[in-house]
Amino acid sequence: MKLNKIFFFIGITSLLIACKETPPYINLTPSNVNADTTYIVQQIPAAQASSVLIEDFTGVRCPNCPNAQTEATNLMNNNPGRVHVVTIHPLNLLNSLTTPFSIPIRGDKVSNKYDFRTQAGKEIFSLIGITNALPRGAVNRKLFSGETERAIDYQKWAAYVNAELTKNTPLNIDLNCFYTPQDSIAIELTLTYTEALSDSNYLTVAIIENDLKDVQERQTGVTTVYDTAYIHEHVLRAVVTDFYGDLLKATLVRGRVFKKTLLYKRDPNWNKNHLKIIAFVHGNTTIKNVIHSKEAEIQ
């Protein structure tokens, strides 16, 4: 009898080990959501003009990356309020291009003041798809026909941005941001669906900083130089939500409204006069496309 029990125990243990599943992704980061509600309105507002999000993957040791920043800035200037840019320095990826000069890897003669790399940037880079070269960038995180990756060469951005701007968005984003007396950033969001959607949607909110002067390797003709007065723009500083976005937990019917307030403590090393907030709604880790985005100054 004891022998039978032993065999039974061994059999159950083996079965449990053989059937072990990989657990789903769980966000262990404390939530920054301060208020969260959803409801349905009967009077549907007019749809906003569509927008385009460019996620520009870059590095301070990448001599061609300044060309991508110039292209992104030109697209923003040519489409005011409709093209938004997040410049991402991924942490511990493509180190030969992304490691700051303050961490010498080849007898560097210059040194960075900042380390722009973030864990959030690494996660987003991996989500969109690994590429072995920089600069690259995603346009609304779409895999366009004829492309093999979502992260594409900056010389192709303009054509895809212009095509995306002709499309309608089923979602309005209203964004208001201000500093609290405690020097936290309060982010007030209203998401209103002007059309029904069947897929799950996620919200990502990011903090970017502009006008950061620091060393950048760049190409001048056939010569590589180390520009100590280079101005870095649209630099990702933090993601307020989960890296992969926060699920919008309700049926996405026409008239659905989500109202959210998020709080994030400002890093004192960030210049509060140069910070902006970008909020965008997108699909999940499989359906990655960005549906709509909005950028706002912090008051």
N, C-alpha and C positions, 0 to 999 in steps of 0.2 A: 504493500500500500504506500509506504514512504517513497519507494522507488518511483511509483507512478506520479506522486505529487512532485517529485524532483523533475521528472521529464516534462510535466505540465508547466512548471515554473520556467524551465529553460525554453520551452516552446513559445510561451507568451512573451518572454523577454526578447527572444530573437525576432518575433513578429513586430514588436514595438520598435526595435532598432531598424529593421528593414523598412518599416513604413514611416520613418521619420521624415517630416516635410521641412522644406526651407521656410522659415517664418516670414510673413509679409513685412514690408517696410513699416516701421513704427517711428513716428517723430517723437523723440525724447526731449526736444527743446521746449522749455517753458513757453506757454502761449503768451503773445503780446496783445491778444484781443481783449479790449476793455468793455465793449458793448457789441451785441450781435442780435439782430432781429430780422425777420422776414415776413412779408405779407403780400397780398395781391391787390392791385389797383384796377379800377374799371376804366379810367381815362388814361389811355396810352399816350405818352409823350411822343413828339416827332423824333425820328431816329437821328442820332448824331452822324456826322461825317465819319467815314472809316479812317482808321489810323494804321500805322505800320511800326512794328518794333524791330530794331536792329540790335542784335547781341554780338558785339565786336570782340572777338578773342584776340588777345594781344600779349606782348611782353616787352620789357625794357631792353632786352638784348636782341630784339627783332628789328633789323635795319629797315625793313619794308613796312613795318606796322604804322609809322606816321602817315603813309599814303592812305591807309584805310581810315584813319581818324579824319583826314582831310575830306575823303569821300563821304563819310558819314555826316560830317558837319555841313557839307554842301547840300546833301539831301535834306537835312533839317531846315536849312535856310531857304531852300527852294520850295518847301512845303510846310510853312509855319504852323505849328500846333498839331501837325498830322504825322510827323515822323519823330520817333523817340529812340534814343540810343543809350544802351548800357555797355560800357567798356569793361571787359572781364579779364582779369589777370588770374588764371587758375593756379591754385596752390599745389606744388609738387607734381606738376604735369609739364612736359616739354621743358624741363629745367634749363636746358642750354639756351632757351629763348626767354624764359620767364623769371629766372633767379635774379634778384636785385644785385647791383654792383656792390652793395654793402656786404654781400656774402661772396667774397672772391672765389672764383672757380678757375681763373686762368691768369693770375697775376694782374688783375685790373688796376688801372691808374686812377679811376674815378670811383665815387661812392654815392649810392642813392640815399636821400634823406628819408624816403618812405619805402615801405613794402606794401605794394598795392594788392598782393595776392590774398585771396580769401578762400576759406573752406566752401562757402556758398558758390564761389566761382568755379571751384573744382567740381562740385556736384552738378551745376548747370551745364558745364562743359561736357561731363560724362553723360548727362541726360540727353543732350542734343545729338551727341555722337562724336566719338573720338576721331580727331584728325591729326595727321603727323606733320603739319606745317602751319605756320602763321605768316601773315594774318589771315584769318577766316572769320566769317560771320554768318549768323542765321537771320533770315528775313521772315518774321512771323513764325519762326520755327518750322517752316514748311519744307517738305521734300518735293521740290519742283520737278516737273516732267523733264527727263533727260539728265537729271543730277543723280549722283550716287550718295551724296551726303547732304544733310541740312546745313552744315557749316560750309559756305562756299566762298570763292575768291571775291574780294571787294570790288573787282572790276565788273562783276555781274550784278552787284546790288541794285544799281539804278533801274535796270530793266524790270527786275522783279518788284521793286518798290513801286514803280509806276503802275505796274499791273495790279498790285494789291490795292492801291489807292482808288481804283475804279470800282471796287466791290463794295457791297453794302455790309453793314454790321448789324446783328440782331440784338445788340446790347448797348445801352448807354452807361457811361461811367462818369459820375460827378465826384470830384476830389477836392477836399479842402484840408490844408495842413497848417499847423501853427505850433509855436513853442509854448510849453507850459511854464509856470513860474519855477518849477523844479528842473528846468532845462531838458525835459523830455520832449520828444516830437509826437504830437497828437495828429493822427491821420483819420479823417472822417470820409467815409466812402458810401456812396449810394449807387448800387447797381440795379438797373431797370431793364428788363427784357421786353423788347418791342416785338419780338417773334418767339415762338416756342422752339425749344431744342430738345432732342432726345438723348444726346450724349451727356455724360457727366462733365461738369465744368469746375475749374479750380482757379483760385485767386492768388496771384503772387504780388507782393509789394516790396519794392527795393528802394534803398537810399543810394543816391549817387552824389559825387562831388566834382565840381568843375574848378578850373584855374589853379591846378597844382603844378608848380614849377619843380622839375626834377630831371635827373639824367635820363636820356633816351638815346640808344644807339640808332643811327639813321644813315641812309645812303645819300651821298651828295655826288652825283655823277657816278664815277667808278670808285669813289673814295668813301670808306666808312668812317664816320665821325661820332664822337660822343658829345651830344648836345646837352650841356649843363643848364641851359635856360629853356628847355623844352616845356611846353604847357600841356599837361595831360588833362583831357576833358572826359566827362561822362563816366568817371571811374566808379565802379561798384564798390560801395563801402560795406553794405550789409543787406541781408534779406530779412524783412520783418516777419513775414510768414514762414511756413516751412519752405525749404529749398525747392521742393517740387510743387509748391502751391497748397493752399487750404481748400478742401472740398466745399463746394456750395451745396449745403444739405437741404435741398427741397426740389420738387419737380419744377422744371424750367418752362413754365407755361407763359403765354403772353400776359404781360402785366405783373409778372413776379418781380418783387423788389427785395433786395438785401441791403440793410443798413448796418454798417460796421464802424466801430471806432477802435483804432489800434494805438498803443503807446509804446514808444521805444526810447530808451535813454541815450542821448547823444554822447558819443565818444568825445571827450574834451579836445582831442587832437584834430577833430574835424572842424573846419571853418564854417560856422553856422550861416554865414552870409553866402556861402557857395554851395549849399546843399539843396537838392531837389528830391522829390518823391516820384517814382514811376509805379503805377499800378496796372496790371494787365490780367485778363481772363483767358484761359487756355484749356486745352484738353489734358488728358492724363499722361502717364509716362509712355503710352502707346500711341494715342492720338494727340500729338504734341502741339498742334497748330494754335497760334495765338488768335483769338477772336477779336479782341479790341484792347486798346491801351490808352492811358492818359498820364500826363505829366503835370506836376504842379510845384510852384514855389512854396517855401515854408515861410509863413508870415510871422 
